[in-house]
Amino acid sequence: MSDTYSPNYETTEGRVHTVMGQDWDSVLGAAEGEYERIVVNMGPQHPSTHGVLRLILELEGESVTEARCGIGYLHTGIEKNLEYRTWTQGVTFVTRMDYLSPFFNETAYCLGVEKLLGITDQIPERAQIIRVMMMELNRVSSHLVALATGGMELGALTAMIFGFRERESVLDLFELVTGLRMNSAYIRPGGVAQDLPAGAEQQIRDTIMALPRRMKDTADMLVDNSIWLARTQGIGKLDLAGCMALGVTGPVLRAT
C-alpha cells in the first residue's frame, strides 16, 4: 500500500507534490527534473506520414523539444533499372519518382536524353509549349495536395476537402490530355506522346479561370485565421540552408 503522505506521487492529472512545513525547495527541485528527456524513432513507415519519412524526436513528457528527419527511404533503384531500358521505356520509371509531380520528372529526364542525343534543337515548339503547360498545371495540383494535407494535419479538415476538390479539376485535365490522371508517361524524348485532343484547350482555359474563384473558399477560411496562424507561424521552421541541404522545393521553400 502506497504512502498517501509521500513527498510526491503520480496521478492521472500529473505529478502531485505534498508540501509540509519548510520543504518547498525539495518540491521545486523535483519539479525541475520531473520529465526525463527521451528519444523516439517515428517511421519511416507510419500511418501519420504522407510517404516514407523517419523522424527522430526528442520528448520531454508529451512535448516535442526537437525533431530531426531522415530522408531517402523512397529510393527504389530507378537509376539502375534505367540501365536496362530503352530511352522511351525510361519515362515510365521516372514518372513515378515523385508521383505528385510526374510531368516534372518526365520533362527533366527527357531534356537529359535529348541533350545526350544531340536533338535539343529538333523538338517542335508546340511540344515544348505543351510540356510547360502540363508542368504548370501539375505544379498547381501538387501544391494543392500540400495545402490539403497540411490542413488535415492541423485539424482544418475543411481545407483538406477544398484542396482535394480543386485538385480533382486539374486531374480531369490530365486525364483528358493523356488518358491517365497520374503517372501518364506523356512527355517523351523528342516531344510528347500525342497532341492535345479536340476541345482540350477550351476546357483548360475554363478550368484556369474557375480555379481562383473556387480557391477563394480556402483563402477566406485560412487567411487571418487566428487558429491557423497559431499552429503555423514560428513552428517547425526550416531555414534556407536546411531546405537546400534536404532538396526541399515548392511551398515549403517559398515560405523561407
Buried (B, 14 or more C-beta within 10 A) or exposed (E): EEEEEEBBEEEEEEEEBEEEEEEEEEBEEEEEEEBEEEEEEBBBEEEEBEEBBBBBBBBEEEEBEEEEBEBEBBEEEBEEBBEEEEBBEBBBBBBBBBEBBBBBBBBBBBBBBBEEEEEEEEBEEEBEEBBEBBBEBBBBBBBBBBBBBBBBEBEBEEBBBBBBBBBEBBBEBBEBBBEBBBBBBBBBBBBBBEEBEEEBEEBBEEBBEEBEEEBEBBEEBBEEBEEBEEBBEEEEEBEEEEBEEEEBEBEBBEEE
